[in-house]
């Protein structure tokens, strides 16, 4: 931690982590309180609860990894410690990507308006499938993490860097290079499917909202038009954060195995991924009427408590 840039990156990461943990913790607590009082949750609240809990764990694991990497590098590079940290990160991150994709699909089938028979069938059936899809996401993430952890053990011993493998022109060296090159797909493919699901559902939802906004403009309903514009801006912001996070994670994985990643790049990649999780939590709180109401009520109470101190 010798340069000013690295210190700045670490401080920024701590701030993003705190925002993300507070935001996601708040969502989880509000939904848990509702479930405890009514003994039921809507499909959207089920997904939000799982997403917020896994993101809370994601932030905790992320900041732990960065502290180990930059202050206790010797322990971080120990084989068992590295594999455990990598597996924990992979598990929560894969689950988070799927939960976000499921949330996007749910909003799409609930809000968007299309007449295609397949879409209408999804509109009827998808909410009822949410509990099973959440369970399937956790199981899939666990299986993917187990496979990747096993592969990581071999990759750490055989795939030092692509540059060194390319210099080895023997048959065994080229076979190892091919193995390492194709093994990289194992780290991309599990995240690619939720990314495509999220992208398609977000485009459909934004298209439907934009059409409805134009229809409202033609009838001069200013309040409804403004509400739709706010929804479009929020969804577009979330989409940009999600897409940026996915590509940065893919780039980080590629740069790591090619030996091009340094501490500065590590901080940059991690900050972008953590900023996505923290930013989305804030967007969700202000998009969801129940969460927005509870957050404003909490801020008012905090303001009242602070008055006697001032």
C-alpha positions in Angstrom: 0.0 0.0 0.0 2.7 2.5 -1.0 1.0 4.8 -3.5 -1.6 7.5 -2.9 -3.8 5.9 -5.7 -3.9 2.6 -3.8 -4.8 4.3 -0.5 -7.5 6.3 -2.3 -8.9 3.1 -3.9 -9.0 1.3 -0.6 -10.7 4.2 1.2 -13.3 4.4 -1.7 -13.8 0.6 -1.4 -14.5 0.9 2.3 -17.1 3.7 1.7 -18.8 1.7 -1.0 -18.8 -1.4 1.1 -20.4 0.4 4.1 -23.1 1.9 1.8 -23.8 -1.5 0.3 -23.9 -3.3 3.7 -26.2 -0.6 5.2 -28.5 -0.6 2.1 -28.8 -4.3 1.7 -29.0 -4.9 5.4 -31.9 -2.4 5.6 -33.8 -4.2 2.7 -33.3 -7.6 4.5 -34.5 -6.3 7.9 -37.6 -4.6 6.5 -38.6 -7.7 4.5 -37.8 -10.0 7.4 -40.0 -7.8 9.7 -42.9 -8.0 7.2 -42.5 -11.8 7.0 -42.4 -12.2 10.8 -45.6 -10.2 11.2 -47.6 -11.6 8.2 -45.9 -15.0 7.7 -45.9 -14.4 3.9 -43.8 -12.6 1.3 -44.6 -11.5 -2.2 -42.5 -13.0 -5.0 -40.7 -9.7 -5.4 -39.9 -9.5 -1.7 -38.6 -13.1 -1.7 -36.1 -12.2 -4.4 -35.2 -8.9 -2.7 -34.6 -10.7 0.6 -32.3 -13.3 -1.0 -30.5 -10.7 -3.1 -29.9 -8.4 -0.1 -28.7 -11.2 2.2 -26.3 -12.5 -0.4 -25.1 -9.0 -1.3 -24.4 -8.3 2.4 -22.3 -11.4 2.5 -20.7 -10.4 -0.9 -19.6 -7.0 0.6 -18.2 -8.7 3.8 -16.2 -11.3 1.7 -15.0 -8.6 -0.7 -13.6 -6.3 1.9 -12.0 -9.2 3.8 -10.3 -10.3 0.6 -9.0 -6.8 -0.1 -7.7 -6.4 3.5 -5.9 -9.8 3.2 -4.5 -9.0 -0.2 -3.1 -5.6 0.7 -2.2 -5.9 4.4 -1.6 -9.7 4.9 -0.4 -10.7 1.4 1.5 -13.7 2.7 -1.6 -15.3 4.3 -3.7 -14.4 1.2 -1.3 -16.2 -1.1 -1.5 -19.4 1.0 -3.1 -22.0 -1.2 -6.0 -23.0 1.1 -6.7 -19.4 2.1 -6.8 -18.3 -1.6 -9.0 -21.1 -2.7 -11.4 -20.6 0.2 -11.7 -16.8 -0.5 -12.1 -17.4 -4.2 -14.8 -20.0 -3.7 -16.7 -17.8 -1.2 -16.6 -14.9 -3.7 -17.7 -17.1 -6.6 -20.6 -18.5 -4.7 -22.2 -15.2 -3.5 -21.4 -13.4 -6.8 -22.9 -16.1 -9.0 -26.0 -16.2 -6.8 -26.2 -12.4 -6.9 -26.1 -12.3 -10.7 -28.9 -14.8 -10.9 -31.1 -13.1 -8.2 -30.8 -9.8 -10.1 -31.7 -11.5 -13.3 -34.8 -13.1 -11.7 -35.8 -9.8 -10.2 -35.6 -8.2 -13.7 -37.7 -11.0 -15.2 -40.3 -10.6 -12.5 -40.6 -6.8 -13.0 -40.7 -7.4 -16.7 -43.7 -9.9 -16.6 -45.5 -7.8 -14.0 -45.1 -4.4 -15.6 -44.5 -4.8 -19.3 -47.4 -5.2 -21.7 -46.9 -7.5 -24.7 -49.4 -9.7 -26.4 -47.1 -12.6 -27.4 -48.5 -16.0 -26.1 -45.2 -17.0 -24.5 -45.0 -13.7 -22.6 -48.6 -14.0 -21.4 -47.9 -17.5 -20.2 -44.8 -16.3 -18.3 -46.9 -13.5 -16.8 -49.2 -16.1 -15.3 -46.7 -18.7 -14.2 -43.5 -17.0 -13.3 -44.5 -15.5 -9.9 -45.5 -19.0 -8.6 -42.2 -20.4 -9.7 -40.1 -17.9 -7.8 -39.5 -20.0 -4.6 -38.2 -22.9 -6.7 -36.1 -20.7 -8.9 -34.5 -19.2 -5.8 -33.7 -22.6 -4.4 -32.4 -23.7 -7.8 -30.1 -20.6 -7.9 -28.5 -21.5 -4.6 -28.0 -25.1 -5.7 -26.6 -24.1 -9.1 -24.2 -21.6 -7.5 -23.0 -24.2 -5.0 -22.4 -26.7 -7.8 -20.6 -24.1 -10.0 -18.4 -23.0 -7.1 -17.4 -26.6 -6.3 -16.4 -27.3 -9.9 -14.5 -24.0 -10.1 -12.7 -24.6 -6.8 -11.5 -28.0 -8.1 -10.4 -26.4 -11.3 -8.7 -23.6 -9.5 -6.4 -26.1 -7.7 -5.2 -27.4 -11.1 -5.0 -24.0 -12.7 -2.9 -22.6 -9.9 -0.3 -25.4 -10.4 -0.3 -25.6 -14.2 -1.5 -22.2 -15.5 1.0 -19.6 -14.1 0.6 -17.1 -16.9 -0.3 -17.5 -20.5 2.9 -15.7 -21.5 5.1 -18.4 -19.9 3.0 -21.1 -21.5 3.3 -19.5 -24.9 7.1 -19.5 -24.6 7.0 -23.3 -24.0 6.7 -24.6 -27.6 6.8 -28.3 -26.6 3.7 -30.5 -27.2 3.0 -30.7 -23.4 3.4 -26.9 -23.1 0.9 -26.3 -25.9 -1.5 -28.9 -24.5 -1.3 -27.1 -21.1 -1.9 -23.8 -22.8 -5.0 -25.1 -24.6 -6.3 -26.6 -21.3 -5.8 -23.2 -19.5 -7.4 -21.2 -22.3 -10.5 -23.4 -22.4 -10.7 -23.6 -18.6 -11.2 -19.8 -18.6 -14.7 -20.4 -20.1 -15.7 -22.2 -16.9 -15.4 -18.8 -15.1 -17.4 -16.9 -17.7 -20.2 -19.2 -18.9 -22.0 -19.6 -15.5 -22.3 -15.7 -15.3 -23.1 -15.3 -19.0 -26.6 -17.0 -18.8 -28.0 -14.7 -16.1 -26.4 -11.7 -17.9 -28.3 -12.5 -21.1 -31.6 -13.2 -19.2 -31.2 -9.8 -17.4 -30.3 -8.0 -20.6 -33.3 -9.4 -22.6 -35.8 -8.8 -19.8 -34.5 -5.2 -19.1 -34.7 -4.3 -22.8 -38.3 -5.6 -23.0 -39.3 -3.7 -19.8 -37.6 -0.5 -20.9 -39.2 -0.8 -24.4 -42.7 -1.3 -22.8 -42.2 1.6 -20.4 -41.0 3.9 -23.2 -44.0 3.0 -25.4 -46.4 3.7 -22.4 -44.6 7.0 -21.7 -45.2 8.1 -25.3 -48.8 7.1 -25.1 -49.2 9.1 -21.9 -47.5 12.1 -23.4 -50.1 12.1 -26.3 -52.9 12.3 -23.7 -51.1 15.0 -21.7 -51.0 13.2 -18.4 -47.9 14.9 -16.9 -47.8 13.2 -13.5 -47.9 9.7 -15.0 -45.5 10.6 -17.6 -43.0 11.9 -15.1 -43.4 8.7 -13.0 -42.6 6.6 -16.0 -39.6 8.7 -16.9 -38.3 8.3 -13.4 -38.8 4.5 -13.6 -37.0 4.5 -17.0 -34.1 6.5 -15.6 -33.8 4.2 -12.6 -33.9 1.0 -14.7 -31.5 2.3 -17.2 -29.1 3.2 -14.4 -29.4 -0.3 -12.9 -28.8 -1.8 -16.3 -25.7 0.2 -16.9 -24.3 -0.8 -13.5 -25.1 -4.5 -14.1 -23.6 -4.6 -17.6 -20.5 -2.7 -16.4 -20.0 -5.0 -13.5 -20.3 -8.1 -15.7 -17.7 -6.9 -18.2 -15.3 -5.7 -15.5 -15.5 -9.1 -13.8 -14.8 -10.8 -17.1 -11.9 -8.5 -17.8 -10.5 -9.0 -14.3 -10.6 -12.8 -14.7 -8.8 -12.5 -18.1 -6.2 -10.1 -16.9 -5.5 -12.3 -13.8 -4.8 -15.5 -15.8 -2.7 -13.6 -18.4 -0.5 -12.1 -15.7 -1.4 -8.5 -16.5 -3.2 -7.6 -13.3 -1.5 -5.4 -10.7 -2.7 -3.9 -7.4 -4.0 -0.7 -9.2 -6.1 -2.7 -11.6 -7.3 -5.0 -8.8 -8.6 -1.9 -6.9 -10.3 -0.5 -10.0 -12.0 -3.8 -10.9 -13.2 -4.4 -7.3 -14.4 -0.8 -6.9 -16.6 -1.1 -10.0 -18.1 -4.4 -8.9 -18.8 -3.2 -5.4 -20.2 0.1 -6.6 -22.7 -1.8 -8.7 -24.0 -3.7 -5.7 -24.1 -0.6 -3.5 -25.7 1.5 -6.2 -28.4 -1.0 -7.0 -29.4 -1.3 -3.3 -30.0 2.5 -3.2 -32.0 2.3 -6.5 -34.1 -0.5 -5.1 -34.9 1.4 -1.9 -36.1 4.5 -3.8 -38.0 2.4 -6.4 -39.9 0.2 -4.0 -42.7 2.2 -2.3 -42.5 0.2 0.9 -38.8 0.5 1.3 -38.8 4.2 0.4 -41.5 4.9 3.0 -39.6 3.0 5.7 -36.3 4.7 4.8 -37.9 8.2 5.0 -39.6 7.3 8.2 -36.3 6.1 9.7 -34.5 9.3 8.5 -37.2 11.5 10.2 -36.8 9.5 13.4 -33.0 9.9 13.2 -33.5 13.7 12.7 -35.7 13.9 15.8 -33.2 12.0 17.9 -30.4 14.3 16.6 -32.2 17.5 17.6 -31.5 17.4 21.3 -27.8 16.9 20.6 -27.6 20.0 18.4 
